[in-house]
Amino acid sequence: MLRALSAAAALTVAAFGVAWASSEAKHPEEYRFSFESPTGSYDMAAVQRGFQVYNQVCSNCHSMDHLAYRHLGEEGGPFALYMVRNHETGEMEPHVGRPEHGGTFVEVTDNPYIRAIASSHMITDIDPTSGQPTDRPGRISDHFRRPFPNEIAARASNGGAAPPDLSVINSARHGGARYVRSLLMGFTGESEGTLHYNPYFPGGRLAMAPPLADGAVPYADPETPQTVEQYATDVATFLQWSADPHMETRKRMGLVVLAFLIVLAGLLYLSYKQVWRGESH
C-alpha cells in the first residue's frame, strides 16, 4: 500500500514537473521605465502614443472594461487639459498634459479632446423608443468600447482563445510593463497552425498573431521612431498608467509623509533628551 502511494506521489510530482517545465517562459527583457523609481513619473508623451497604439491596434481584440473615456482627461491623465498663460502675449492658451509651471485644470466635461476621442467610437446602446440595439457616438462617460459583444463571440473570432482585458494587465502579469513590452517584441515569425511562437509567453505559443509592425501606427512627431520596439514600449507605458493612474499622486504624498515622519522623529528625540536630561539610566 505504501509502495503504491509512493509511486503515485512520484508520478504526480513528475507530471507537475513536466507541466511546470512546459509552462516556463523566458524572463522579460530588462528595460528601465520612467515610472519605476520611488520618485519616478509617467512619460506622458509615451502614454499618449501608447493610447494611440492601443486605439488603432489592440482595441480590435482587447477590451479595457475598467477604463472610461473621461479618465483620459482627469488630472494626471494623458489628455488632461490645462489653461496656461502665455508670458509673451499674456493670453491663456490650452495645454494638453500637466504643465511644468502653473496652469488651471479644465474639467473633463469641457475638454474637447476627450469629447473627440469618445465620439470617434460607436457604442452599442438600446434605443429608448424602440427598445432595439442601436449604435451611437460615444460619450465621455462611456467605458471603452468592447470589440466583441460577449466572450463567446471573442473566442469564435480568435480561434477559441478569448483575448484578455487589458485594464490592469500590467498588474496581473509577473514582470508587469517589461513582460508586456517583451511579449510584443518577442514574436519569432514561427507558427504552428493558429499558434505563434513567442518565448516570453508561458508554454512558448499563443493564439495572438504578431500585432505590431514597423510603420503600422503613424506618430505625429516625426522624431519618434515608428518601430515595433517603440510601439511596444509606448503601449506598455500606457497600460501601466491604466493599471495605476494615481501613481504620481501616491508617490508625492508618500514623500511628504516620509519627510513629516523624519521631522517628527527628530522632535521626539529632542523631547526625550530634554525630559530625561540629568537623569541616570
Secondary structure, DSSP 4 states (H G I P E B T S, - for coil): -HHHHHHHHHHHHHHHHHHHHHH--PPPPP---TT-STT----HHHHHHHHHHHHHTGGGT---TT-BGGGGGSTTSTT-EEEEE-TTT--EEEEES--SS--EEEPGGG-HHHHHHHHTSEEEEE-TTT--EEEEE--TTSBPPPSSSSHHHHHHHTTT-PPPP-TTHHHHSTTHHHHHHHHHH---S-EETTEEE-TTSTTSEES------TTSS--S-TTS--SHHHHHHHHHHHHHHHH-TTHHHHHHHHHHHHHHHHHHHHHHHHHHHHHTTT---
